Amino acid sequence: MANLSQKKGRVLVAMSGGVDSSVTALLLKKQGFRVWGAFMKNWSDNDEDGVCTAVNDQRDARMTASKLGIPCYTFNFENEYRESVVNYMINGYKTGLTPNPDVMCNKEIKFKMFLNKALALGFDYIATGHYVRIKKSRDNIFHLLKSIDDNKDQSYFLWTLQQAQLKHCLFPIGDYIKSQVRSMAQKANLVTADKPDSQGICFIGKINVDNFLKSQIPAREGDIVTTDGEVIGKHQGVSFYTIGQRRGILISDSLPYYVVSKNIKENKLIVCLGAQDALYEQKCYASSVNWISGKEPGLPLDCQVKIRYRQICQNARITQKIQSGYEVNFIEPQKAVTPGQSIVFYDKDEMLGGGIISTFTSAA
């Protein structure tokens, strides 16, 4: 496979005001690309401390661009972000799902709105500070590989990318570990060198998701019911809970109750006491599946999967196609398989694609 950095051109770097995107711009400039920066203003509401983080982030992005001697645009995608990401998240929770807004942000904002804007301005590539690697094989297929840094790998969030987008994408920091990235920023005297990593929802930051949802979704009291059918308490709305959740169920904290499922129609929250079999699933249904190569693989397909970001890859077999989705069988039963979350497929270091975890009843 040939490394894309060998082909130079005009590249627009998505500069978030953090160290990763700062070093992305630094590396590309050193590699001989003609580099511009761009800050995306997607969310301007205050965080929980009453601070609008976008203001500080934009300042840091501009200071970094100035230090590197590159221009820096500002793009305002607030309306698109609210519609495509925030409303997607809220509507998902309303219907009982646990959506992943970071995946949708990548799909709709960074690699759609931002990429389209860059191409319209005449750029050849966009670059982001994602910890992931991209390679092009001799048959002109672009492949996404895990980052060198296993702890920072972000391939899980990029399963929606397609070949038409990947041919315009660069991910230079995927070849480095985080400590090396910070070291490069320090040596270049970048203002972001020691800036803490961003946390929480993409562009929104660290918020109390429960409080945010309660400000957007009306409370609707209902029964908390055990898997044996015993009513043991009241909830304020099944939308505010997720599969596998233990804390905040409004039952005695001395007993380890876990959320097993949510019955939206009957407004019931189903729980079990302890890590019972009810918490584990042997298989799931994956909808809205995207294959990075653009081609469906032959089935059955033995692969590794993640059903949450920080999970170690688990062995699985994709056995059959059901309507527009796929049946995924886990070699070992998996805890808290959560509808709405992403399931991402791997072949060792290569990310093959992914989809949205759904239920078999919705696939029938």
NUPASE-747831 format. One record per atom (N, C-alpha, C, O): residue in three letters; z, y, x. Coordinates in steps of 0.2 Angstrom, whole numbers, plus 5000, padded with zeros to 4 digits. Layout:
BEGIN
alaZYX/...
This chain:
BEGIN
met500049945004/met500050005000/met500050065004/met500350065009/ala499650115002/ala499650185006/ala500150235003/ala500250234997/asn500450265007/asn500950315005/asn500550375003/asn500150405007/leu500750404997/leu500350464994/leu500450524998/leu500050564998/ser501050535002/ser501150595006/ser500550605011/ser500550655014/gln500150555013/gln499650555018/gln499050605015/gln498650625019/lys499050615008/lys498550655006/lys498850725004/lys499250724999/lys498550775007/lys498850835006/lys498550875000/lys497950854998/gly498850924997/gly498550964992/gly499151014990/gly499651024993/arg498951044984/arg499451094981/arg499951054977/arg499751024972/val500551074978/val501051034974/val501551084971/val501851134975/leu501751074965/leu502251114962/leu502951074961/leu502951024958/val503451104964/val504051064964/val504551084959/val504651144958/ala504751044955/ala505251054949/ala505951074953/ala506251024955/met506151134954/met506751154957/met507251164952/met507251214949/ser507751124952/ser508351124947/ser508851174950/ser509351184946/gly508851194956/gly509451224959/gly509951174962/gly510551194964/gly509751114963/gly510151064966/gly509951044973/gly509351064975/val510251004977/val510050994983/val509450944984/val509050944988/asp509450894979/asp508850844979/asp508250884978/asp507750864982/ser508150924974/ser507450964973/ser507351004978/ser506751024980/ser507851034981/ser507851084987/ser507551044993/ser507051074996/val507750984994/val507550945000/val506850914999/val506450905003/thr506750904992/thr506050884990/thr505550934992/thr505050924995/ala505651004991/ala505251054993/ala505151065001/ala504651075004/leu505751055004/leu505751055011/leu505351005014/leu504951015019/leu505450945012/leu505050885015/leu504250895014/leu503950885019/leu504050915008/leu503350925007/leu503050975011/leu502450965013/lys503451025012/lys503151085016/lys503051055023/lys502551075026/lys503551025026/lys503550995032/lys502950945033/lys502650935038/gln502750905028/gln502250865028/gln501550895027/gln501050855028/gly501550955026/gly500850995026/gly500651005019/gly500051035019/phe500950995014/phe500751015008/phe500851095007/phe501251125010/arg500451115002/arg500451185000/arg500951184994/arg500751164989/val501551214995/val502151204991/val502251264987/val502351324990/trp502351264980/trp502651314976/trp503251284973/trp503351224972/gly503751324970/gly504251294966/gly504251324959/gly503851374958/ala504651284955/ala504651314948/ala505351294945/ala505551234946/phe505651334942/phe506251324939/phe506151314931/phe505851364928/met506351264928/met506251254921/met506951274917/met507451254918/lys506851324913/lys507451354909/lys507351314902/lys506951334898/asn507751264901/asn507751224895/asn508351224891/asn508251204885/trp508851254893/trp509451254889/trp509851314892/trp510051314898/ser510051364887/ser510451424890/ser511151424886/ser511451474887/asp511351374882/asp511951384879/asp512551374885/asp512351344890/asn513151394883/asn513651394888/asn513951314888/asn513851284883/asp514251294894/asp514551234895/asp515251234892/asp515451294889/glu515651184893/glu516351184890/glu516751234893/glu517351254890/asp516651264899/asp517051314902/asp516751384901/asp517051434904/gly516251384896/gly516051454894/gly515551484899/gly515451544899/val515251434903/val514751464909/val514051434907/val513951374905/cys513551484907/cys512851454907/cys512651434913/cys512451474918/thr512651374914/thr512451344921/thr511751354923/thr511551354929/ala511251374918/ala510551384920/ala510551444924/ala510051454928/val510951494923/val510951564927/val511051544934/val510751574938/asn511651504935/asn511751494942/asn511251444946/asn511051454951/asp510951404942/asp510451354944/asp509851394946/asp509551374951/gln509651434942/gln509051474943/gln509151514949/gln508651524953/arg509751544950/arg509851584956/arg509751544962/arg509451564967/asp510051484962/asp510051444968/asp509351414969/asp509151404975/ala508951404964/ala508251384965/ala507851434969/ala507451424973/arg507951504966/arg507551554969/arg507851574976/arg507351584981/met508451564978/met508751574985/met508451524989/met508251534995/thr508351464987/thr508151404991/thr507351414992/thr507151404998/ala506951434987/ala506251454988/ala506151504993/ala505751504997/ser506551554992/ser506551614997/ser506651595004/ser506351615009/lys507151545005/lys507351525012/lys506751485015/lys506651485021/leu506451445010/leu505851405012/leu505151445013/leu504651415015/gly505151505010/gly504551545011/gly504051525006/gly503451525007/ile504251505000/ile503751474995/ile503951514988/ile504451544987/pro503351534984/pro503451564978/pro503851524973/pro503851464974/cys504151554968/cys504551514963/cys504351544956/cys504551594954/tyr504051504952/tyr503951514945/tyr504551504941/tyr505051474943/thr504551524935/thr505051504930/thr504751494923/thr504351534921/phe504851434921/phe504551404915/phe505051404909/phe505551374911/asn504951424903/asn505451424898/asn505151374893/asn504651384889/phe505551314893/phe505351254888/phe505951244883/phe506051194881/glu506351294882/glu506951294878/glu506751264871/glu507051214868/asn506251284868/asn506051264861/asn505851194861/asn506051154857/glu505451174866/glu505151104867/glu505751054868/glu505751004866/tyr506251084873/tyr506751034875/tyr507251024869/tyr507450964868/arg507351074865/arg507851064859/arg507451014854/arg507850974851/glu506851024853/glu506450984848/glu506450914851/glu506550864847/ser506150904857/ser506050834859/ser506650794862/ser506550734862/val507150834864/val507650794868/val508350804863/val508650754862/val508550864862/val509150874858/val509150844851/val509550804849/asn508550864848/asn508550834841/asn508450764841/asn508650724836/tyr508050734846/tyr507950664847/tyr508650634847/tyr508750574844/met509050654851/met509750634852/met510150634846/met510450584844/ile510150694843/ile510550694837/ile510350654831/ile510750614828/asn509650654830/asn509350604825/asn509450534826/asn509550494822/gly509450514833/gly509650444834/gly510350424832/gly510450374829/tyr510850464834/tyr511550454832/tyr511650454825/tyr512050414822/lys511250494821/lys511350494814/lys511150424811/lys511450404806/thr510650394814/thr510450334811/thr510750274814/thr510550214813/gly511250284818/gly511650224821/gly511450204828/gly511750154830/leu511050234831/leu510750224838/leu511150254843/leu511550304841/thr511150234849/thr511450274855/thr510850294859/thr510750254864/pro510450344858/pro509850364862/pro510050384869/pro510650404870/asn509550384873/asn509650404880/asn509250474881/asn508650474882/pro509550534881/pro509150594881/pro508850604888/pro508350644888/asp509150574893/asp508850584900/asp508150554900/asp507650584903/val508050494897/val507450464897/val506950504893/val506350514896/met507150534888/met506650574884/met506550644887/met505950664887/cys506950664891/cys506850724895/cys506350714900/cys505850754901/asn506350664903/asn505850644908/asn505150634905/asn504650664907/lys505150604899/lys504550584896/lys504150654893/lys503650664894/glu504550694890/glu504350744886/glu504250814890/glu503850854888/ile504750824894/ile504850884897/ile504550884905/ile504050924906/lys504850844909/lys504650844916/lys503950824917/lys503550844921/phe503850764914/phe503150734915/phe502650744910/phe502150704909/lys502750784905/lys502250804900/lys502250884900/lys501650904903/met502750924898/met502650994898/met502551024905/met502051064906/phe502951004910/phe502951034916/phe502351004920/phe501951044923/leu502150944919/leu501550914923/leu500950954920/leu500450974924/asn500850954913/asn500250994910/asn500251064912/asn499651094913/lys500851094913/lys500851164915/lys500551174922/lys500151214924/ala500751124927/ala500551124933/ala499851114934/ala499451154938/leu499551064930/leu498851054931/leu498451114928/leu497951124931/ala498651144923/ala498351204920/ala498351254925/ala497851304925/leu498851264930/leu498851314935/leu498451294941/leu498451334946/gly498151234941/gly497751214947/gly498051174952/gly497851164958/phe498651154951/phe499051104956/phe498751034956/phe498551014951/asp498851004961/asp498550934962/asp499150884960/asp499050834957/tyr499750904962/tyr500350864961/tyr500950904958/tyr500950964959/ile501450864955/ile502050894954/ile502550844958/ile502350794960/ala503150874960/ala503650834963/ala504350854960/ala504450904958/thr504750794960/thr505450804958/thr505850774963/thr505650734967/gly506550784962/gly507050764966/gly507350694964/gly507950674965/his506950654960/his507150584958/his507150544964/his506750544969/tyr507650494964/tyr507750444969/tyr507350384967/tyr507650344964/val506750384969/val506250334967/val505650334972/val505550394974/arg505350284973/arg504750284977/arg504050264973/arg504150224968/ile503550294975/ile502950284972/ile502450264977/ile502350294983/lys502050204976/lys501550184981/lys500950164977/lys500950154971/lys500350174980/lys499750154978/lys499450094981/lys499350094987/ser499250044977/ser498949984980/ser498149994981/ser497850044979/arg497949944984/arg497149944986/arg496749944980/arg496149964980/asp497049914974/asp496649914968/asp496749984964/asp496649984958/asn497050034967/asn497150104964/asn497650104958/asn497550144954/ile498150054959/ile498650054954/ile499250084957/ile499450064963/phe499550134954/phe500150164956/phe500750124954/phe500850104948/his501250104959/his501850064958/his502450114959/his502450154963/leu502950094954/leu503650134955/leu504150084958/leu504250034955/leu504450104964/leu504850064967/leu505550094967/leu505650154967/lys506050054967/lys506750084968/lys506850124974/lys506450114979/ser507350164974/ser507450214980/ser507750164985/ser508050114984/ile507750194991/ile508050164997/ile508750164996/ile509150114998/asp509050214993/asp509750214991/asp509950184984/asp509750214979/asp510150124985/asp510350084979/asp510850124974/asp510750124968/asn511250164977/asn511750194973/asn511450254969/asn511750274964/lys510950284971/lys510650344968/lys509950324965/lys509750374961/asp509750264965/asp509150244962/asp509050274955/asp509550254951/gln508550304953/gln508450334946/gln507850304943/gln507550334938/ser507550244945/ser506950214942/ser507150204935/ser506650204930/tyr507750184933/tyr507950164926/tyr507750224921/tyr507550204915/phe507750284923/phe507550344919/phe506850354918/phe506650404914/leu506350324922/leu505650334923/leu505250284920/leu504650284922/trp505450244916/trp505050184913/trp504450204908/trp504050164907/thr504550264906/thr503950294901/thr503350314905/thr502850334902/leu503350324912/leu502850354915/leu502250304915/leu502250244915/gln501650334915/gln501050304915/gln500550324921/gln500650364924/gln500050284922/gln499550294927/gln499250364928/gln499250384933/ala499150384922/ala498850454922/ala499250504924/ala499050564927/gln499950494924/gln500450544926/gln500650524933/gln500650574937/leu500650464935/leu500850444942/leu500450464947/leu500650484953/lys499750474946/lys499350494951/lys499450564953/lys499150594958/his499850604949/his499950674951/his500650684953/his500950744953/cys501050634954/cys501750634955/cys501950614963/cys501650574966/leu502450654965/leu502750644972/leu503450634971/leu503750684968/phe503750584975/phe504450584975/phe504750574982/phe504950514984/pro504750624986/pro504850614993/pro505550594995/pro505650565001/ile506050604991/ile506750594994/ile506950514992/ile507450494994/gly506450484989/gly506650414987/gly506650364994/gly506850314994/asp506350394999/asp506350355006/asp507050375010/asp507050355015/tyr507550405007/tyr508150425010/tyr508750415006/tyr508750405000/ile509350405010/ile509950395006/ile510250465005/ile510050515008/lys510750475001/lys510950544999/lys511250575005/lys511150635005/ser511650545009/ser511950575015/ser511350615019/ser511450665022/gln510850575020/gln510250605024/gln509950665020/gln509850715024/val509950665014/val509650725010/val510150785011/val509850835012/arg510750775011/arg511250825012/arg511250855019/arg511250915020/ser511150805024/ser511150825031/ser510450875032/ser510550925036/met509950855029/met509350895030/met509450965027/met509151015030/ala509750965021/ala509851035018/ala510351075022/ala510251135023/gln510851045025/gln511251075030/gln510951105036/gln511051165038/lys510551065039/lys510151085045/lys509651145043/lys509551185048/ala509451145037/ala508951195035/ala509351255032/ala509051305030/asn510051255032/asn510451305030/asn510251325022/asn510251385021/leu510151275018/leu509951285011/leu510651305007/leu511151265009/val510551345003/val511151364999/val511451304995/val512051304993/thr511051254993/thr511151204989/thr511451144993/thr511651094990/ala511551145000/ala511751095004/ala512351055002/ala512350995002/asp512851095000/asp513551064998/asp513651064991/asp514251054988/lys513151084987/lys513251094979/lys513351024976/lys512950974978/pro513851014972/pro513950954969/pro513450924965/pro513050964962/asp513350864964/asp512850834960/asp512950854953/asp513450854950/ser512350864949/ser512450884942/ser512650824938/ser512550764940/gln513050834933/gln513250774929/gln513150784921/gln513050844919/gly513150734918/gly513050744910/gly512350734908/gly511950704912/ile512150774903/ile511450764900/ile511050814904/ile511150864906/cys510450784905/cys509850824908/cys509850894906/cys509650904900/phe509950944910/phe509851014909/phe510451044905/phe510551104905/ile510751004901/ile511351024897/ile511951024901/ile512351074901/gly512050974905/gly512650964910/gly513150924907/gly513050884902/lys513750934909/lys514350894907/lys514650924901/lys514950974901/ile514550884896/ile514850904889/ile515250854886/ile515150794888/asn515650864882/asn516050814878/asn515550794872/asn515450834867/val515150734873/val514650714868/val514950704861/val514650724857/asp515550684861/asp515850674854/asp515950734851/asp515750744845/asn516150784854/asn516250854851/asn515550884849/asn515550914844/phe515150874854/phe514450904852/phe514150874846/phe513850904842/leu514150804846/leu513950774840/leu514250794833/leu513950804828/lys514950804834/lys515350824828/lys515150894826/lys515250914820/ser514850934830/ser514650994828/ser513950994825/ser513751044822/gln513650944826/gln512950934823/gln512850884817/gln512450894813/ile513350834817/ile513250784812/ile513950794807/ile514450784810/pro513850794801/pro514450804796/pro514850734797/pro514550684797/ala515550744796/ala515950684796/ala515850654790/ala515750674784/arg515950584790/arg515950544784/arg516350484785/arg516250434788/glu516950484782/glu517550444783/glu517350374780/glu516950364775/gly517550324784/gly517350254781/gly517850204784/gly518350224788/asp517750144783/asp518250084785/asp518050064792/asp517550054794/ile518650054796/ile518550014802/ile518749944800/ile519349924798/val518249894801/val518349824799/val518249774805/val517849784809/thr518749724805/thr518649674810/thr518149624809/thr517849624803/thr517949584814/thr517349534813/thr517649484808/thr517149444805/asp518249484806/asp518549434801/asp518549464794/asp518749434789/gly518349534794/gly518249564787/gly518949604785/gly518949624780/glu519449614790/glu520049644788/glu519949724790/glu519749744795/val520149764785/val520149834786/val520749854789/val521349844787/ile520649884795/ile521249904799/ile521349974801/ile521749994805/gly520850014798/gly520950084799/gly520350124796/gly519950094793/lys520250194798/lys519750234795/lys519450274801/lys519750284806/his518750274800/his518350314805/his518150384802/his518150384796/gln517850424806/gln517650494804/gln516850494803/gln516550544801/gly516550434805/gly515850434805/gly515550384810/gly515750394816/val515250334808/val514950284813/val514550314818/val514450284823/ser514250364816/ser513750394821/ser514050414828/ser513750424833/phe514750424827/phe515150454833/phe515350394838/phe515750404843/tyr515150334837/tyr515350274841/tyr514750244844/tyr514250244841/thr514850204849/thr514350164852/thr514650094853/thr515250084854/ile514150044854/ile514349974855/ile514649964861/ile514449994866/gly515249934861/gly515649914867/gly516149964868/gly516549964873/gln516150024864/gln516650074865/gln517350044863/gln517450004859/arg517850064867/arg518550044866/arg519050104865/arg519350104860/arg518950164868/arg519350214867/arg519150264862/arg518550264860/gly519650294858/gly519450344853/gly519250304846/gly518950344842/ile519450244845/ile519350214839/ile519850224833/ile519750204828/leu520350264835/leu520850284830/leu521250224828/leu521450224822/ile521350174832/ile521750114831/ile522250114837/ile522150154841/ser522850074836/ser523350074841/ser523050064848/ser522650014849/asp523150114853/asp522950104859/asp523250044863/asp522950024868/ser523750014861/ser524049964864/ser523649894863/ser523749844867/leu523149894858/leu522749834857/leu522049854859/leu521749904857/pro521749814863/pro521049824865/pro520549804860/pro520149754860/tyr520449854855/tyr519849844850/tyr519249874853/tyr519249924856/tyr518649834852/tyr518049854854/tyr517549864848/tyr517549824844/val517049914849/val516549914843/val516049864845/val515749864850/val515949824839/val515449774840/val514749794836/val514249774839/ser514849824831/ser514249844827/ser514349904823/ser514949914821/lys513849934820/lys513949984815/lys513549974809/lys512949964810/asn513849974803/asn513449964797/asn513350034794/asn513750054790/ile512750064795/ile512650124793/ile512650134785/ile512850174782/lys512250084782/lys512250074775/lys512850074771/lys512950114766/glu513350034773/glu514050034770/glu514550074774/glu515150074772/asn514350114779/asn514750164782/asn515350124785/asn515950144784/lys515250064788/lys515850024791/lys515750024799/lys515150014801/leu516250024802/leu516350014809/leu516649954811/leu517249934809/ile516249904814/ile516449834815/ile516749834822/ile516449854827/val517349804822/val517649794829/val517949724830/val518049694825/cys518149714836/cys518449644838/cys519049664842/cys519049714846/leu519449614842/leu520049624847/leu519949584853/leu519849524853/gly519849624859/gly519749594865/gly519049574866/gly518649584862/ala518849554872/ala518149544874/ala517949474871/ala517849424875/gln517849474864/gln517649414861/gln516849394862/gln516449444864/asp516649344860/asp515949324860/asp515549374856/asp514949384857/ala515849404851/ala515449454847/ala515249514850/ala514749544848/leu515449524856/leu515249584861/leu514649564865/leu514349604868/tyr514449504865/tyr513949474870/tyr513349454866/tyr513349424860/glu512749464869/glu512149444866/glu511749404871/glu511749414877/gln511349354868/gln510949314872/gln510249334873/gln509849324878/lys510049384868/lys509349404868/lys509349474865/lys509849494861/cys508849514865/cys508749574862/cys507949584861/cys507549544863/tyr507849634857/tyr507149654855/tyr507049724858/tyr507449764857/ala506449724862/ala506249784865/ala505649814862/ala505149784861/ser505749874859/ser505249914856/ser504949974860/ser505249984865/ser504450004858/ser504150054862/ser504050044869/ser504150084873/val503849984871/val503749964878/val503149994881/val502649994879/asn503350014887/asn502850044892/asn502750004898/asn503349984901/trp502149984900/trp502049944907/trp501849994912/trp501250024910/ile502150004917/ile501950054922/ile501250044925/ile500850094926/ser501049984925/ser500349964928/ser499749984922/ser499149984924/gly499949984916/gly499550004911/gly499249934908/gly498849934903/lys499449874911/lys499249814908/lys499849774906/lys500349764910/glu499749734901/glu500249694898/glu500249634903/glu499749604905/pro500849604905/pro500949544909/pro500849484905/pro500949484899/gly500749434908/gly500649364905/gly501349344903/gly501849354907/leu501449304898/leu502149284895/leu502149204895/leu501549174894/pro502649174897/pro503349214898/pro503349244905/pro503049224909/leu503749294905/leu503849334911/leu504549334914/leu505049354910/asp504649304919/asp505349304922/asp505449364926/asp505049384931/cys505949404925/cys506049464928/cys506849484929/cys507249444927/gln506949544931/gln507649564931/gln507649624926/gln507149664925/val508249634923/val508249694918/val508949734919/val509449704922/lys508949794917/lys509549834916/lys509549854909/lys509049884906/ile510149854906/ile510249884899/ile510649944899/ile510749974894/arg510849964905/arg511150024906/arg511050054913/arg510950004918/tyr511150114915/tyr510950144921/tyr511350114927/tyr511050084932/arg511950104926/arg512350084932/arg512450014933/arg512849984937/gln512149974928/gln512149904928/gln511849874934/gln511249894936/ile512049814937/ile511649774942/ile511149734938/ile511249714933/cys510549734941/cys510049694938/cys510249624936/cys510549594940/gln510049604930/gln510149544927/gln509549504926/gln509049524924/asn509549434927/asn509049394926/asn508849384919/asn509349374915/ala508249384917/ala508049374910/ala507349344910/ala506949344915/arg507149334904/arg506449304903/arg506149344897/arg506449334891/ile505549374897/ile505249404891/ile504849344889/ile504349324892/thr505049324883/thr504749254880/thr504149264876/thr503649224876/gln504149314872/gln503549324867/gln503449394865/gln503949434865/lys502949414862/lys502749474859/lys502849464851/lys502649424848/ile503249514849/ile503449514841/ile503149584839/ile503449634840/gln502649584835/gln502349644832/gln502149684839/gln501749664843/ser502449744839/ser502249794845/ser502849784850/ser502749824855/gly503349744850/gly503849734855/gly503849674858/gly503449624857/tyr504449654861/tyr504549594865/tyr505249564864/tyr505649604863/glu505249504864/glu505849464864/glu506149454871/glu505749424875/val506749474873/val506949474879/val507549424879/val508049444875/asn507549374883/asn508149324883/asn508549334890/asn508249334895/phe509149344889/phe509549354895/phe509749284898/phe509949234894/ile509749274904/ile509949204907/ile510749204906/ile510949144905/glu511149254907/glu511849254906/glu511949304900/glu511649364900/pro512349294895/pro512449334889/pro512649404892/pro513049414897/gln512449454889/gln512549524891/gln513049564886/gln512949554880/lys513549594889/lys514049634885/lys513749704882/lys513449734886/ala513849714876/ala513749784873/ala512949794874/ala512849854876/val512549754871/val511849774871/val511749824865/val511849804859/thr511549884867/thr511649944862/thr510949964860/thr510549994864/pro510849964853/pro510249984851/pro510150064852/pro510550104851/gly509550084854/gly509350154856/gly509350164863/gly509050204866/gln509750124867/gln509750124874/gln509150094877/gln508750064874/ser508950114884/ser508350084887/ser508550014890/ser509050004893/ile508049974890/ile508049914893/ile507449914898/ile506849924896/val507549904905/val507049924910/val506949854914/val507449824916/phe506349844915/phe506149774918/phe505949784926/phe505649834927/tyr506149744930/tyr506049744937/tyr505749674939/tyr505949624937/asp505349684945/asp505249624949/asp505449644956/asp505149674960/lys506049624957/lys506449644964/lys506449714964/lys506849744960/asp506149744969/asp506149824970/asp505749864965/asp505749924965/glu505249824962/glu504749864958/glu504949864951/glu505149814948/met504949924948/met505049934941/met504449924937/met503949964938/leu504449874933/leu503849854929/leu503649904923/leu503149904921/gly504249924920/gly504149964914/gly504849954910/gly505349934913/gly504749974904/gly505449964900/gly505249984892/gly504649984890/gly505849984888/gly505749994881/gly506450014878/gly506850024882/ile506450024872/ile507050034868/ile507349974865/ile507049934862/ile508049964866/ile508349914863/ile508349914856/ile508649974853/ser508149864852/ser508249874845/ser508549804842/ser508749764846/thr508549794836/thr508749734833/thr508249694831/thr507649714829/phe508349624830/phe507849584828/phe507649594820/phe507149574818/thr508149614817/thr508049634810/thr507549684809/thr507049684804/ser507549734813/ser507049794813/ser506349764815/ser505849804814/ala506349714819/ala505649684822/ala505349644817/ala504749624817/ala505749614812/ala505449564808/ala504949594803/ala504649564799/
